[in-house]
Amino acid sequence: MKKFQEPPFKQNAIALGFTLGVHAIAIVGLLFLGLSKPPEEPKKLTTILVKPEDLPSSLQQPEQQVTADKQAPEVVSPNVDPTLPENIPVAPPPPTAQQLAAEKQKAAQAQQAKLAEQKRKAEEAARAQQEEQQRKLAEAQAQKQRADAEAKRQADTKAKNEAEAKRQAEAKAKNEAEVKRRAEQNAKAEADAKARQKAEQDAKLKQQKAAENAKLQAQQDAKRKAEADAKRKADADAKAKAKAKADADAKRKADTDVKRKADADAKRKADADAKRKADADAKRKADADAKAKADADAKRKAEADAKRKADADAKAKADADAKRKADADAKRKADADAKRKADADAKAKADADAKAKADADAKRKADADAKAKAEADAKRKAEAEADAKAAAAKKAEQDAAQKKADAKRIASTAKRDFEQKIYRAWNMPSGSSGQRASARVTLSDSGAVLSVVVSASDPDVKASVEAAVRAAAPYPMPDDPVARREARSFTSSFTAK
């Protein structure tokens, strides 16, 4: 910090010049008063008593003139005759030499007292002026110190604000980056979800289409099979009908043949009877019996053939019906088995798809929950870290402020101890009671005196204060580095008692 005090030799020259000027003015004043003409003594007043009878008659009975207007009585001053001895003024006796010497001594003493008073006033004025200069200098120093402290505080505040603004900007940028990252992640997750959903929809549509195609193919196969079965059944029916027709035609032809043969035999027998009418009734009876037997045999044979044919037809029909029924049952069973298998396959596939979808949904939900939990944990951790950092910063600031206050308190205590030590080491000059001095001292870290500047109106007081400051060294410096730095420079005022 810049020092406003002038060097000691310059201060001594100013004080010496001021003292010489005051003495020169005092000597000139004394010479002027000693060489000037002493003041004249005041003239003495003599009082003369006059009796009334000694006054002129005109004064004893003054003429009283009363006007018509009742004027106030006019007082006429008495006429004094200067020739009378009693009316001649008496001159005061001239002062004696002793009186003149006493008056001159008194005037000289008054002049000396006046000069002493002027000298005292001049010294007081000079001292007051010097004290005023010292006060102004101290105020200027204090004001500069306050300005420096204020500038330092403002610089610290500005640096702190800039650091806070930088921290907030970094936090804001970090938050924006985090928001941007989360938005990108959300957009990516949404795009992935949409892609998965679309893929699932496509797969589901493909599965549905495949199931519909399979169902359509099964229906077409069943229809073709049913058509083939119907055709086969129609062919079988047609064959059965054709066989029945052929059997009926054969029976009808056999009946016709039998009837024609019987008619021929009857005609031949009638012809034989007619021809051999004469034959014996026994032969005719035998012939009749043979014919009856032959008819009975033919009829029995025809009936047996018809029955056998009917049985064969019934058996064939029963076999065809049983076969058709068996084929229908087999087909129905095969269709039922195929349908059941298709339903089971479709159900298994649907169950597998539903399970896969449920697993995918569960996994996606678990991933989303894990991601949300991780983000919440990260956010909570970041907030906890930010709170911890803010608390640590606040605690550090409070600790620094407390440490600074403690350092100032320790430095203030050390400065008071320094002043007491200087007072104890101060050898006050005789006749300096009431004299004041101000000292600015700069110390080293070990307590040694680096520089001392003393301001005092009395050179002896100034020299004694400077000697006391140096004699009191080394000073006990505080252990705390900050307090030691504060205590290295101090300004103290000393008053001689």
Secondary structure, DSSP 8 states (H G I E B T S, - for coil): ----S--HHHHHHHHHHHHHHHHHHHHHHHHHHHHS---------------GGGS-HHHHS------TT------------TTSGGGS--------HHHHHHHHHHHHHHHHHHHHHHHHHHHHHHHHHHHHHHHHHHHHHHHHHHHHHHHHHHHHHHHHHHHHHHHHHHHHHHHHHHHHHHHHHHHHHHHHHHHHHHHHHHHHHHHHHHHHHHHHHHHHHHHHHHHHHHHHHHHHHHHHHHHHHHHHHHHHHHHHHHHHHHHHHHHHHHHHHHHTTTS-HHHHHHHHHHHHHHHHHHHHHHHHHHHHHHHHHHHHHHHHHHHHHHHHHHHHHHHHHHHHHHHHHHHHHHHHHHHHHHHHHHHHHHHHHHHHHHHHHHHHHHHHHHHHHHHHHHHHHHHHHHHHHHHHHHHHHHHHHHHHHHHHH----TT-TT-EEEEEEEE-TTS-EEEEEEEESSHHHHHHHHHHHHHT-S----SSHHHHHHHTEEEEEEE--
